[in-house]
Each structure stands twice: as structure tokens, then as C-alpha cells.
Amino acid sequence: MTETKEQQGCPYCHEPFKNLLVEPGIAEYITLTGNIYSLTTEIANFGFTNFPLSYCPCCGRKLGDHD
């Protein structure tokens, strides 16, 4: 699949990953472990959670196939 210019320049799904959300006590961002992309939500004084992503929530790029 060919990436659009928007997808090629997306700061959220290309390293270094830009935070999707930054609010007091909460951060949300994409992480990459091996070839698995995940959405990570981190809450201060509580912890974090991850769930796998197939597509970037911002630009729609398919994740994990060609990286």
C-alpha cells in the first residue's frame, strides 16, 4: 500500500512518536514494540494500559505491515 503525503509525514505514527493527548495527569501516545503498534494511555499515580492498533487514529495509515 502506498502512503499518502499526509501519512508519510504523520508525527503520531512515525518515530519519534508525538503525543496524541496531553492533559494534566494523562498522556496518550502510540508505542512500537517489535512490529506491534499499540495505543498507550498513561494516567499519573495509576499506571498505563495498551491495546494493539492496526491503523493510525490520526492519518489512517495501516500499521505493522511494512515497517
mmCIF file of the N, C-alpha and C atoms, coordinates in Angstrom:
data_MODEL
# 
_entry.id   MODEL 
# 
loop_
_atom_site.group_PDB 
_atom_site.id 
_atom_site.type_symbol 
_atom_site.label_atom_id 
_atom_site.label_alt_id 
_atom_site.label_comp_id 
_atom_site.label_asym_id 
_atom_site.label_entity_id 
_atom_site.label_seq_id 
_atom_site.pdbx_PDB_ins_code 
_atom_site.Cartn_x 
_atom_site.Cartn_y 
_atom_site.Cartn_z 
_atom_site.occupancy 
_atom_site.B_iso_or_equiv 
_atom_site.pdbx_formal_charge 
_atom_site.auth_seq_id 
_atom_site.auth_comp_id 
_atom_site.auth_asym_id 
_atom_site.auth_atom_id 
_atom_site.pdbx_PDB_model_num 
ATOM 1   N N  . MET A 1 1  ? 0.845  -1.183 0.000  1.00 0.00 ? 1  MET A N  1 
ATOM 2   C CA . MET A 1 1  ? 0.000  0.000  0.000  1.00 0.00 ? 1  MET A CA 1 
ATOM 3   C C  . MET A 1 1  ? 0.887  1.241  0.000  1.00 0.00 ? 1  MET A C  1 
ATOM 4   N N  . THR A 1 2  ? 0.574  2.184  -0.838 1.00 0.00 ? 2  THR A N  1 
ATOM 5   C CA . THR A 1 2  ? 1.326  3.425  -0.923 1.00 0.00 ? 2  THR A CA 1 
ATOM 6   C C  . THR A 1 2  ? 0.759  4.432  0.074  1.00 0.00 ? 2  THR A C  1 
ATOM 7   N N  . GLU A 1 3  ? 1.658  5.058  0.815  1.00 0.00 ? 3  GLU A N  1 
ATOM 8   C CA . GLU A 1 3  ? 1.240  6.061  1.799  1.00 0.00 ? 3  GLU A CA 1 
ATOM 9   C C  . GLU A 1 3  ? 1.031  7.405  1.126  1.00 0.00 ? 3  GLU A C  1 
ATOM 10  N N  . THR A 1 4  ? 0.028  8.131  1.586  1.00 0.00 ? 4  THR A N  1 
ATOM 11  C CA . THR A 1 4  ? -0.180 9.494  1.110  1.00 0.00 ? 4  THR A CA 1 
ATOM 12  C C  . THR A 1 4  ? 0.881  10.394 1.753  1.00 0.00 ? 4  THR A C  1 
ATOM 13  N N  . LYS A 1 5  ? 1.000  11.624 1.258  1.00 0.00 ? 5  LYS A N  1 
ATOM 14  C CA . LYS A 1 5  ? 1.950  12.568 1.862  1.00 0.00 ? 5  LYS A CA 1 
ATOM 15  C C  . LYS A 1 5  ? 1.596  12.829 3.321  1.00 0.00 ? 5  LYS A C  1 
ATOM 16  N N  . GLU A 1 6  ? 0.291  12.931 3.600  1.00 0.00 ? 6  GLU A N  1 
ATOM 17  C CA . GLU A 1 6  ? -0.150 13.144 4.985  1.00 0.00 ? 6  GLU A CA 1 
ATOM 18  C C  . GLU A 1 6  ? 0.313  11.984 5.864  1.00 0.00 ? 6  GLU A C  1 
ATOM 19  N N  . GLN A 1 7  ? 0.156  10.757 5.370  1.00 0.00 ? 7  GLN A N  1 
ATOM 20  C CA . GLN A 1 7  ? 0.555  9.582  6.140  1.00 0.00 ? 7  GLN A CA 1 
ATOM 21  C C  . GLN A 1 7  ? 2.072  9.522  6.308  1.00 0.00 ? 7  GLN A C  1 
ATOM 22  N N  . GLN A 1 8  ? 2.824  9.873  5.271  1.00 0.00 ? 8  GLN A N  1 
ATOM 23  C CA . GLN A 1 8  ? 4.286  9.846  5.348  1.00 0.00 ? 8  GLN A CA 1 
ATOM 24  C C  . GLN A 1 8  ? 4.816  10.824 6.383  1.00 0.00 ? 8  GLN A C  1 
ATOM 25  N N  . GLY A 1 9  ? 4.122  11.939 6.563  1.00 0.00 ? 9  GLY A N  1 
ATOM 26  C CA . GLY A 1 9  ? 4.582  12.960 7.493  1.00 0.00 ? 9  GLY A CA 1 
ATOM 27  C C  . GLY A 1 9  ? 3.865  12.973 8.832  1.00 0.00 ? 9  GLY A C  1 
ATOM 28  N N  . CYS A 1 10 ? 3.048  11.967 9.096  1.00 0.00 ? 10 CYS A N  1 
ATOM 29  C CA . CYS A 1 10 ? 2.277  11.957 10.344 1.00 0.00 ? 10 CYS A CA 1 
ATOM 30  C C  . CYS A 1 10 ? 3.212  11.828 11.553 1.00 0.00 ? 10 CYS A C  1 
ATOM 31  N N  . PRO A 1 11 ? 3.196  12.796 12.456 1.00 0.00 ? 11 PRO A N  1 
ATOM 32  C CA . PRO A 1 11 ? 4.087  12.747 13.618 1.00 0.00 ? 11 PRO A CA 1 
ATOM 33  C C  . PRO A 1 11 ? 3.616  11.785 14.708 1.00 0.00 ? 11 PRO A C  1 
ATOM 34  N N  . TYR A 1 12 ? 2.402  11.259 14.563 1.00 0.00 ? 12 TYR A N  1 
ATOM 35  C CA . TYR A 1 12 ? 1.847  10.386 15.597 1.00 0.00 ? 12 TYR A CA 1 
ATOM 36  C C  . TYR A 1 12 ? 2.195  8.920  15.376 1.00 0.00 ? 12 TYR A C  1 
ATOM 37  N N  . CYS A 1 13 ? 2.416  8.499  14.121 1.00 0.00 ? 13 CYS A N  1 
ATOM 38  C CA . CYS A 1 13 ? 2.684  7.086  13.850 1.00 0.00 ? 13 CYS A CA 1 
ATOM 39  C C  . CYS A 1 13 ? 4.068  6.837  13.267 1.00 0.00 ? 13 CYS A C  1 
ATOM 40  N N  . HIS A 1 14 ? 4.937  7.853  13.264 1.00 0.00 ? 14 HIS A N  1 
ATOM 41  C CA . HIS A 1 14 ? 6.333  7.696  12.865 1.00 0.00 ? 14 HIS A CA 1 
ATOM 42  C C  . HIS A 1 14 ? 7.215  8.150  14.027 1.00 0.00 ? 14 HIS A C  1 
ATOM 43  N N  . GLU A 1 15 ? 8.274  7.391  14.273 1.00 0.00 ? 15 GLU A N  1 
ATOM 44  C CA . GLU A 1 15 ? 9.184  7.732  15.378 1.00 0.00 ? 15 GLU A CA 1 
ATOM 45  C C  . GLU A 1 15 ? 9.944  9.006  15.072 1.00 0.00 ? 15 GLU A C  1 
ATOM 46  N N  . PRO A 1 16 ? 10.203 9.841  16.048 1.00 0.00 ? 16 PRO A N  1 
ATOM 47  C CA . PRO A 1 16 ? 9.742  9.760  17.439 1.00 0.00 ? 16 PRO A CA 1 
ATOM 48  C C  . PRO A 1 16 ? 8.264  10.133 17.512 1.00 0.00 ? 16 PRO A C  1 
ATOM 49  N N  . PHE A 1 17 ? 7.478  9.331  18.202 1.00 0.00 ? 17 PHE A N  1 
ATOM 50  C CA . PHE A 1 17 ? 6.029  9.497  18.238 1.00 0.00 ? 17 PHE A CA 1 
ATOM 51  C C  . PHE A 1 17 ? 5.626  10.727 19.053 1.00 0.00 ? 17 PHE A C  1 
ATOM 52  N N  . LYS A 1 18 ? 4.790  11.561 18.463 1.00 0.00 ? 18 LYS A N  1 
ATOM 53  C CA . LYS A 1 18 ? 4.237  12.724 19.161 1.00 0.00 ? 18 LYS A CA 1 
ATOM 54  C C  . LYS A 1 18 ? 3.032  12.265 19.984 1.00 0.00 ? 18 LYS A C  1 
ATOM 55  N N  . ASN A 1 19 ? 2.831  12.867 21.140 1.00 0.00 ? 19 ASN A N  1 
ATOM 56  C CA . ASN A 1 19 ? 1.680  12.522 21.979 1.00 0.00 ? 19 ASN A CA 1 
ATOM 57  C C  . ASN A 1 19 ? 0.375  12.884 21.276 1.00 0.00 ? 19 ASN A C  1 
ATOM 58  N N  . LEU A 1 20 ? -0.584 11.978 21.355 1.00 0.00 ? 20 LEU A N  1 
ATOM 59  C CA . LEU A 1 20 ? -1.924 12.227 20.819 1.00 0.00 ? 20 LEU A CA 1 
ATOM 60  C C  . LEU A 1 20 ? -2.719 13.123 21.757 1.00 0.00 ? 20 LEU A C  1 
ATOM 61  N N  . LEU A 1 21 ? -2.485 12.960 23.055 1.00 0.00 ? 21 LEU A N  1 
ATOM 62  C CA . LEU A 1 21 ? -3.224 13.702 24.073 1.00 0.00 ? 21 LEU A CA 1 
ATOM 63  C C  . LEU A 1 21 ? -2.294 13.982 25.238 1.00 0.00 ? 21 LEU A C  1 
ATOM 64  N N  . VAL A 1 22 ? -2.285 15.220 25.675 1.00 0.00 ? 22 VAL A N  1 
ATOM 65  C CA . VAL A 1 22 ? -1.550 15.586 26.885 1.00 0.00 ? 22 VAL A CA 1 
ATOM 66  C C  . VAL A 1 22 ? -2.457 16.503 27.694 1.00 0.00 ? 22 VAL A C  1 
ATOM 67  N N  . GLU A 1 23 ? -2.888 16.000 28.805 1.00 0.00 ? 23 GLU A N  1 
ATOM 68  C CA . GLU A 1 23 ? -3.711 16.749 29.749 1.00 0.00 ? 23 GLU A CA 1 
ATOM 69  C C  . GLU A 1 23 ? -3.079 16.548 31.119 1.00 0.00 ? 23 GLU A C  1 
ATOM 70  N N  . PRO A 1 24 ? -3.352 17.401 32.082 1.00 0.00 ? 24 PRO A N  1 
ATOM 71  C CA . PRO A 1 24 ? -2.775 17.194 33.406 1.00 0.00 ? 24 PRO A CA 1 
ATOM 72  C C  . PRO A 1 24 ? -3.074 15.785 33.926 1.00 0.00 ? 24 PRO A C  1 
ATOM 73  N N  . GLY A 1 25 ? -2.020 15.021 34.138 1.00 0.00 ? 25 GLY A N  1 
ATOM 74  C CA . GLY A 1 25 ? -2.145 13.678 34.680 1.00 0.00 ? 25 GLY A CA 1 
ATOM 75  C C  . GLY A 1 25 ? -2.439 12.582 33.674 1.00 0.00 ? 25 GLY A C  1 
ATOM 76  N N  . ILE A 1 26 ? -2.639 12.930 32.394 1.00 0.00 ? 26 ILE A N  1 
ATOM 77  C CA . ILE A 1 26 ? -2.972 11.928 31.375 1.00 0.00 ? 26 ILE A CA 1 
ATOM 78  C C  . ILE A 1 26 ? -2.145 12.175 30.117 1.00 0.00 ? 26 ILE A C  1 
ATOM 79  N N  . ALA A 1 27 ? -1.603 11.095 29.559 1.00 0.00 ? 27 ALA A N  1 
ATOM 80  C CA . ALA A 1 27 ? -0.916 11.165 28.268 1.00 0.00 ? 27 ALA A CA 1 
ATOM 81  C C  . ALA A 1 27 ? -1.361 9.969  27.436 1.00 0.00 ? 27 ALA A C  1 
ATOM 82  N N  . GLU A 1 28 ? -1.509 10.192 26.140 1.00 0.00 ? 28 GLU A N  1 
ATOM 83  C CA . GLU A 1 28 ? -1.897 9.115  25.237 1.00 0.00 ? 28 GLU A CA 1 
ATOM 84  C C  . GLU A 1 28 ? -1.008 9.204  24.004 1.00 0.00 ? 28 GLU A C  1 
ATOM 85  N N  . TYR A 1 29 ? -0.429 8.060  23.607 1.00 0.00 ? 29 TYR A N  1 
ATOM 86  C CA . TYR A 1 29 ? 0.524  8.049  22.509 1.00 0.00 ? 29 TYR A CA 1 
ATOM 87  C C  . TYR A 1 29 ? 0.633  6.647  21.926 1.00 0.00 ? 29 TYR A C  1 
ATOM 88  N N  . ILE A 1 30 ? 1.214  6.571  20.726 1.00 0.00 ? 30 ILE A N  1 
ATOM 89  C CA . ILE A 1 30 ? 1.449  5.295  20.065 1.00 0.00 ? 30 ILE A CA 1 
ATOM 90  C C  . ILE A 1 30 ? 2.821  4.788  20.479 1.00 0.00 ? 30 ILE A C  1 
ATOM 91  N N  . THR A 1 31 ? 2.915  3.488  20.730 1.00 0.00 ? 31 THR A N  1 
ATOM 92  C CA . THR A 1 31 ? 4.196  2.844  21.020 1.00 0.00 ? 31 THR A CA 1 
ATOM 93  C C  . THR A 1 31 ? 4.405  1.728  20.005 1.00 0.00 ? 31 THR A C  1 
ATOM 94  N N  . LEU A 1 32 ? 5.661  1.358  19.824 1.00 0.00 ? 32 LEU A N  1 
ATOM 95  C CA . LEU A 1 32 ? 6.030  0.285  18.905 1.00 0.00 ? 32 LEU A CA 1 
ATOM 96  C C  . LEU A 1 32 ? 6.935  -0.685 19.634 1.00 0.00 ? 32 LEU A C  1 
ATOM 97  N N  . THR A 1 33 ? 6.516  -1.938 19.708 1.00 0.00 ? 33 THR A N  1 
ATOM 98  C CA . THR A 1 33 ? 7.310  -3.000 20.321 1.00 0.00 ? 33 THR A CA 1 
ATOM 99  C C  . THR A 1 33 ? 7.441  -4.102 19.284 1.00 0.00 ? 33 THR A C  1 
ATOM 100 N N  . GLY A 1 34 ? 8.674  -4.301 18.793 1.00 0.00 ? 34 GLY A N  1 
ATOM 101 C CA . GLY A 1 34 ? 8.855  -5.240 17.688 1.00 0.00 ? 34 GLY A CA 1 
ATOM 102 C C  . GLY A 1 34 ? 8.156  -4.678 16.468 1.00 0.00 ? 34 GLY A C  1 
ATOM 103 N N  . ASN A 1 35 ? 7.143  -5.376 15.978 1.00 0.00 ? 35 ASN A N  1 
ATOM 104 C CA . ASN A 1 35 ? 6.365  -4.906 14.836 1.00 0.00 ? 35 ASN A CA 1 
ATOM 105 C C  . ASN A 1 35 ? 4.904  -4.663 15.233 1.00 0.00 ? 35 ASN A C  1 
ATOM 106 N N  . ILE A 1 36 ? 4.668  -4.478 16.538 1.00 0.00 ? 36 ILE A N  1 
ATOM 107 C CA . ILE A 1 36 ? 3.309  -4.285 17.038 1.00 0.00 ? 36 ILE A CA 1 
ATOM 108 C C  . ILE A 1 36 ? 3.146  -2.848 17.537 1.00 0.00 ? 36 ILE A C  1 
ATOM 109 N N  . TYR A 1 37 ? 2.223  -2.139 16.919 1.00 0.00 ? 37 TYR A N  1 
ATOM 110 C CA . TYR A 1 37 ? 1.886  -0.787 17.342 1.00 0.00 ? 37 TYR A CA 1 
ATOM 111 C C  . TYR A 1 37 ? 0.760  -0.868 18.362 1.00 0.00 ? 37 TYR A C  1 
ATOM 112 N N  . SER A 1 38 ? 0.851  -0.041 19.394 1.00 0.00 ? 38 SER A N  1 
ATOM 113 C CA . SER A 1 38 ? -0.186 -0.013 20.427 1.00 0.00 ? 38 SER A CA 1 
ATOM 114 C C  . SER A 1 38 ? -0.526 1.426  20.771 1.00 0.00 ? 38 SER A C  1 
ATOM 115 N N  . LEU A 1 39 ? -1.748 1.627  21.216 1.00 0.00 ? 39 LEU A N  1 
ATOM 116 C CA . LEU A 1 39 ? -2.151 2.906  21.781 1.00 0.00 ? 39 LEU A CA 1 
ATOM 117 C C  . LEU A 1 39 ? -1.955 2.784  23.282 1.00 0.00 ? 39 LEU A C  1 
ATOM 118 N N  . THR A 1 40 ? -1.119 3.647  23.838 1.00 0.00 ? 40 THR A N  1 
ATOM 119 C CA . THR A 1 40 ? -0.823 3.627  25.266 1.00 0.00 ? 40 THR A CA 1 
ATOM 120 C C  . THR A 1 40 ? -1.490 4.824  25.926 1.00 0.00 ? 40 THR A C  1 
ATOM 121 N N  . THR A 1 41 ? -2.223 4.565  26.982 1.00 0.00 ? 41 THR A N  1 
ATOM 122 C CA . THR A 1 41 ? -2.819 5.617  27.802 1.00 0.00 ? 41 THR A CA 1 
ATOM 123 C C  . THR A 1 41 ? -2.169 5.529  29.172 1.00 0.00 ? 41 THR A C  1 
ATOM 124 N N  . GLU A 1 42 ? -1.562 6.626  29.588 1.00 0.00 ? 42 GLU A N  1 
ATOM 125 C CA . GLU A 1 42 ? -0.833 6.677  30.858 1.00 0.00 ? 42 GLU A CA 1 
ATOM 126 C C  . GLU A 1 42 ? -1.522 7.677  31.780 1.00 0.00 ? 42 GLU A C  1 
ATOM 127 N N  . ILE A 1 43 ? -1.855 7.222  32.977 1.00 0.00 ? 43 ILE A N  1 
ATOM 128 C CA . ILE A 1 43 ? -2.531 8.073  33.954 1.00 0.00 ? 43 ILE A CA 1 
ATOM 129 C C  . ILE A 1 43 ? -1.645 8.178  35.193 1.00 0.00 ? 43 ILE A C  1 
ATOM 130 N N  . ALA A 1 44 ? -1.300 9.413  35.565 1.00 0.00 ? 44 ALA A N  1 
ATOM 131 C CA . ALA A 1 44 ? -0.414 9.648  36.706 1.00 0.00 ? 44 ALA A CA 1 
ATOM 132 C C  . ALA A 1 44 ? -0.968 8.994  37.964 1.00 0.00 ? 44 ALA A C  1 
ATOM 133 N N  . ASN A 1 45 ? -0.073 8.421  38.740 1.00 0.00 ? 45 ASN A N  1 
ATOM 134 C CA . ASN A 1 45 ? -0.402 7.768  40.010 1.00 0.00 ? 45 ASN A CA 1 
ATOM 135 C C  . ASN A 1 45 ? -1.345 6.575  39.862 1.00 0.00 ? 45 ASN A C  1 
ATOM 136 N N  . PHE A 1 46 ? -1.530 6.102  38.643 1.00 0.00 ? 46 PHE A N  1 
ATOM 137 C CA . PHE A 1 46 ? -2.410 4.957  38.428 1.00 0.00 ? 46 PHE A CA 1 
ATOM 138 C C  . PHE A 1 46 ? -1.720 3.879  37.598 1.00 0.00 ? 46 PHE A C  1 
ATOM 139 N N  . GLY A 1 47 ? -1.119 4.260  36.489 1.00 0.00 ? 47 GLY A N  1 
ATOM 140 C CA . GLY A 1 47 ? -0.452 3.292  35.624 1.00 0.00 ? 47 GLY A CA 1 
ATOM 141 C C  . GLY A 1 47 ? -0.765 3.569  34.166 1.00 0.00 ? 47 GLY A C  1 
ATOM 142 N N  . PHE A 1 48 ? -0.699 2.505  33.369 1.00 0.00 ? 48 PHE A N  1 
ATOM 143 C CA . PHE A 1 48 ? -0.956 2.670  31.945 1.00 0.00 ? 48 PHE A CA 1 
ATOM 144 C C  . PHE A 1 48 ? -1.633 1.424  31.395 1.00 0.00 ? 48 PHE A C  1 
ATOM 145 N N  . THR A 1 49 ? -2.196 1.584  30.210 1.00 0.00 ? 49 THR A N  1 
ATOM 146 C CA . THR A 1 49 ? -2.806 0.464  29.506 1.00 0.00 ? 49 THR A CA 1 
ATOM 147 C C  . THR A 1 49 ? -2.456 0.577  28.030 1.00 0.00 ? 49 THR A C  1 
ATOM 148 N N  . ASN A 1 50 ? -2.365 -0.564 27.364 1.00 0.00 ? 50 ASN A N  1 
ATOM 149 C CA . ASN A 1 50 ? -2.064 -0.618 25.932 1.00 0.00 ? 50 ASN A CA 1 
ATOM 150 C C  . ASN A 1 50 ? -3.120 -1.446 25.225 1.00 0.00 ? 50 ASN A C  1 
ATOM 151 N N  . PHE A 1 51 ? -3.415 -1.089 23.987 1.00 0.00 ? 51 PHE A N  1 
ATOM 152 C CA . PHE A 1 51 ? -4.151 -2.022 23.147 1.00 0.00 ? 51 PHE A CA 1 
ATOM 153 C C  . PHE A 1 51 ? -3.624 -1.888 21.726 1.00 0.00 ? 51 PHE A C  1 
ATOM 154 N N  . PRO A 1 52 ? -3.555 -3.014 21.008 1.00 0.00 ? 52 PRO A N  1 
ATOM 155 C CA . PRO A 1 52 ? -2.949 -3.021 19.676 1.00 0.00 ? 52 PRO A CA 1 
ATOM 156 C C  . PRO A 1 52 ? -3.732 -2.178 18.676 1.00 0.00 ? 52 PRO A C  1 
ATOM 157 N N  . LEU A 1 53 ? -2.977 -1.569 17.759 1.00 0.00 ? 53 LEU A N  1 
ATOM 158 C CA . LEU A 1 53 ? -3.564 -0.755 16.694 1.00 0.00 ? 53 LEU A CA 1 
ATOM 159 C C  . LEU A 1 53 ? -3.255 -1.379 15.339 1.00 0.00 ? 53 LEU A C  1 
ATOM 160 N N  . SER A 1 54 ? -4.204 -1.338 14.439 1.00 0.00 ? 54 SER A N  1 
ATOM 161 C CA . SER A 1 54 ? -3.982 -1.755 13.055 1.00 0.00 ? 54 SER A CA 1 
ATOM 162 C C  . SER A 1 54 ? -3.815 -0.544 12.145 1.00 0.00 ? 54 SER A C  1 
ATOM 163 N N  . TYR A 1 55 ? -4.390 0.592  12.560 1.00 0.00 ? 55 TYR A N  1 
ATOM 164 C CA . TYR A 1 55 ? -4.340 1.817  11.770 1.00 0.00 ? 55 TYR A CA 1 
ATOM 165 C C  . TYR A 1 55 ? -4.053 2.999  12.685 1.00 0.00 ? 55 TYR A C  1 
ATOM 166 N N  . CYS A 1 56 ? -3.363 4.002  12.159 1.00 0.00 ? 56 CYS A N  1 
ATOM 167 C CA . CYS A 1 56 ? -3.121 5.230  12.924 1.00 0.00 ? 56 CYS A CA 1 
ATOM 168 C C  . CYS A 1 56 ? -4.455 5.948  13.116 1.00 0.00 ? 56 CYS A C  1 
ATOM 169 N N  . PRO A 1 57 ? -4.788 6.349  14.348 1.00 0.00 ? 57 PRO A N  1 
ATOM 170 C CA . PRO A 1 57 ? -6.054 7.042  14.583 1.00 0.00 ? 57 PRO A CA 1 
ATOM 171 C C  . PRO A 1 57 ? -6.089 8.461  14.008 1.00 0.00 ? 57 PRO A C  1 
ATOM 172 N N  . CYS A 1 58 ? -4.931 8.996  13.614 1.00 0.00 ? 58 CYS A N  1 
ATOM 173 C CA . CYS A 1 58 ? -4.892 10.365 13.092 1.00 0.00 ? 58 CYS A CA 1 
ATOM 174 C C  . CYS A 1 58 ? -4.875 10.434 11.569 1.00 0.00 ? 58 CYS A C  1 
ATOM 175 N N  . CYS A 1 59 ? -4.069 9.581  10.921 1.00 0.00 ? 59 CYS A N  1 
ATOM 176 C CA . CYS A 1 59 ? -3.942 9.669  9.462  1.00 0.00 ? 59 CYS A CA 1 
ATOM 177 C C  . CYS A 1 59 ? -4.507 8.455  8.729  1.00 0.00 ? 59 CYS A C  1 
ATOM 178 N N  . GLY A 1 60 ? -4.821 7.384  9.447  1.00 0.00 ? 60 GLY A N  1 
ATOM 179 C CA . GLY A 1 60 ? -5.396 6.200  8.823  1.00 0.00 ? 60 GLY A CA 1 
ATOM 180 C C  . GLY A 1 60 ? -4.402 5.233  8.220  1.00 0.00 ? 60 GLY A C  1 
ATOM 181 N N  . ARG A 1 61 ? -3.096 5.490  8.395  1.00 0.00 ? 61 ARG A N  1 
ATOM 182 C CA . ARG A 1 61 ? -2.078 4.600  7.826  1.00 0.00 ? 61 ARG A CA 1 
ATOM 183 C C  . ARG A 1 61 ? -2.173 3.216  8.447  1.00 0.00 ? 61 ARG A C  1 
ATOM 184 N N  . LYS A 1 62 ? -2.091 2.170  7.601  1.00 0.00 ? 62 LYS A N  1 
ATOM 185 C CA . LYS A 1 62 ? -2.069 0.798  8.095  1.00 0.00 ? 62 LYS A CA 1 
ATOM 186 C C  . LYS A 1 62 ? -0.733 0.583  8.791  1.00 0.00 ? 62 LYS A C  1 
ATOM 187 N N  . LEU A 1 63 ? -0.772 0.063  10.003 1.00 0.00 ? 63 LEU A N  1 
ATOM 188 C CA . LEU A 1 63 ? 0.431  -0.088 10.816 1.00 0.00 ? 63 LEU A CA 1 
ATOM 189 C C  . LEU A 1 63 ? 0.887  -1.541 10.860 1.00 0.00 ? 63 LEU A C  1 
ATOM 190 N N  . GLY A 1 64 ? 2.201  -1.737 10.864 1.00 0.00 ? 64 GLY A N  1 
ATOM 191 C CA . GLY A 1 64 ? 2.770  -3.053 11.107 1.00 0.00 ? 64 GLY A CA 1 
ATOM 192 C C  . GLY A 1 64 ? 3.127  -3.874 9.894  1.00 0.00 ? 64 GLY A C  1 
ATOM 193 N N  . ASP A 1 65 ? 2.647  -3.558 8.706  1.00 0.00 ? 65 ASP A N  1 
ATOM 194 C CA . ASP A 1 65 ? 2.905  -4.388 7.535  1.00 0.00 ? 65 ASP A CA 1 
ATOM 195 C C  . ASP A 1 65 ? 4.286  -4.204 6.927  1.00 0.00 ? 65 ASP A C  1 
ATOM 196 N N  . HIS A 1 66 ? 4.750  -2.985 6.861  1.00 0.00 ? 66 HIS A N  1 
ATOM 197 C CA . HIS A 1 66 ? 5.938  -2.695 6.060  1.00 0.00 ? 66 HIS A CA 1 
ATOM 198 C C  . HIS A 1 66 ? 7.020  -1.949 6.815  1.00 0.00 ? 66 HIS A C  1 
ATOM 199 N N  . ASP A 1 67 ? 6.968  -1.920 8.108  1.00 0.00 ? 67 ASP A N  1 
ATOM 200 C CA . ASP A 1 67 ? 7.952  -1.156 8.901  1.00 0.00 ? 67 ASP A CA 1 
ATOM 201 C C  . ASP A 1 67 ? 9.188  -1.968 9.155  1.00 0.00 ? 67 ASP A C  1 
# 
